[in-house]
Amino acid sequence: MNCNLIQVGSHIGNTSNDYIFNNITLNGLCIFIEPVEEYFNTLKENYNKKYPDNNFLFFNIACSDVNHTLTLYKPIVDDKSPLWANQLTSVLPNHAKNHNINVGLNPIEIQAKTLNTVISENNIDSIDILAVDTEGYDYEVLQGIDLDKIKPKEIIFEHKHIDGTNQSFGFKYYKLINHLFSKNYELIKQTEDDTYMKLRNG
């Protein structure tokens, strides 16, 4: 089965920095993965309201390089917190603090599956777009897909925190980029936050 989109770290979907939410095509399967239950519930509500006739799957899990239990640190936000503070749930305990906001943290234990597992469990044999935005865990998430078995046509991942909060281009980043180059991907563009890779023809 072809999958139009797998998005890891979907949050609530309808945010100003989520370009995917307003650009879904309804001619195939889309998978949205969000580990925080309250955001997951809002995510489903937002997508099903905007796209009532859809072929979407929603999974309240995390993704990782192995199947295990993962600890995430969710900021405890209130009316005084910045609007974007609820997007900072991370495996990095000091991730919110390193954004210069003073919030408490709620540790969450969540089941994590590899992308290989998600792909296998849903009988997926091809992927158009794989998008990953996990506040500092993108390297590990992308280690969980075997690119010799299945190659998404496009891979988009957040590099802004890949080597630690606001540490974009370090060891993990270049190791990941070189890995993707070796699997026949080319670099399309880099924004302040994200890297876009595309599978070369042939």
N, C-alpha and C positions, 0 to 999 in steps of 0.2 A: 504494500500500500504506500502511495506517495503521501508525504506530509508537507503541506505548504510552509508551515512555520512551527518551530519549537522555540518558545521564549522561556528562558530560565531567569527567575527573579522578576516576575511580572508585576509585583506590587499590586496596585489597584487598577492598573490600566489607564484610567482617565486622568493623567497628569500632563502638565505642559511639556515635560521633557520625554514623553513616551510617544514617539512618532508612529509606532506601530498601531496604536489604538484607532486612529482615524484612517488607516490605510490597509484594512483587511479586505481581501477578496474572498467571496463566499463560494468558491468553486472547489473546495477541498478541505482536508483536515488541518486544524490548527491546535496545537497543544500549548497550554499556559501552565507554568509551574511557579508556585508561590508558597514558601514555607510558613509564613505567619498567618495563623488562622483568621484573625479579624480582617486582614488585608485580602486574604484569599476569598472570603465571603463577599467582600465588596467588589473584588475583581470579577467574580462570576456574575454578580448583579449588574455591574456596569456593562460588561460585554453582551450579556443576554438581553439587556434593554436596548442597546444600540443595534445589535445584530440578532433579532429574534429568530430568524430562520438560519441557524448556523450549524456547522459540523465541528464544534469545539469540544475539547477535552480539558478539564482543569484538574490539577493534582496538587494537593496540599502536602508537599514534600520539599526537601532540599535536594540538590544534586551535588555529587562529590566524585572523587577519583576511585572510591570504593563504596560498597554498600555497608553502611554503618549508622550509628546514632551520632548526630552532630549537635554541638552547642552553639546557638546563636545568641547575640546580645541585642535585645530590642530596646531602643530608647523609650523611656516613659515620658510622653509629651503632654503638654497642657496648652492652654490658650496663650501663654507667654512664649512658647517655643516657636522657632521659625517654621514656616509652612512645610519646608522640605525635611524637617527633622525626622519625620516618620519614614523617610526613605533610607535611613542609615542603619537598619538592622544588618549585623555583620558577624562573621566569625572572629573579627578583631575586637577584643574587649575595649580598647581605647578609641575605636573608630569615631564614635560620636564626640567624645572629648576632644579628639584631634581636629574636629571641625569647629572648635571654640564655642561649643554650646554646653551649658551646664544642665544635664539631665541625669536622672537615675536610669538604671538599666534593669531589664527583666530578662534573665537567662532563660532560654527556651531549648528544651531537648526535642529534636525533631528527627524523624527517619530521613536518611539520605540515600538516594539511589544513583548509580552511575547513569549517564546518558545511554550507554549500551543496554542497561537493564530496561530503561523506559522504552527504547526503540524496540527491543525484543518483545516486551510485554504487549506492545501495541501493533505488532506485525508490520513495522515500517521498513521499507526497503529503499526509500529515497527521500531526501529532504531538500526543499528549496532554500529555506533560510533558517539558520540557527543563530539566535540572538541571546547573548549572555550578559547579565548586569547584576552582579552579586556582591558589590561593595567589598572588593578585596579578595574574592575567592574564584575569580574567573579562570585562573591558571589551573586550579585543581578540577574545576568542572570540566574543562576541555581535555583534561587528561583522561576523563571517563568515557571518551568516545573513540572507537577504533576506526581511524580514517582509512585503514586498508580494507575494511568491510563496507563502510558507507561513507560517502563524501557529500556533505551538504554543498549546494551550489554556491552559497554565500555564508560566511561566518562573520558575525559582528560581535565584538566583545568590548567591555569597558576596561580600558587600560589604566585609568586614572589612579586606581588604588592597588594595582596588581602586585606591587612590591612593598605594600604598606600604604597607609593613608596618605594620599596626595604624592605618592612615589610612583611615577608613571613608567619610566624606562630603565629598569634595572635588570638583574639577572633573570628573573622569571619571565619578564616580557620578551627579552631577546631569545631565550630558550624556546618559548612558545612560538614566536615568529619563525625561527629557523626550522622548528618542527613542521609548521604549516607550509613553509617553502618546500620542505622535503616531500610533502604529500601533494605537490602540484598546485599550491595556492599562490596567488599573487596579491600584493598589497595594492588596494584601490585608493584608500585615503585614510588619514588620521585626523580626527577632530581633537578638541581639547580633552574630551573624555573617552572617545571610542576609536577602535581600529576596525576597518572594513577589509575583509579578505574575500577573494573570489576564486573559484576553481577555474584553472586554465582549460581551455578547450583542448581535448586530446590528452 
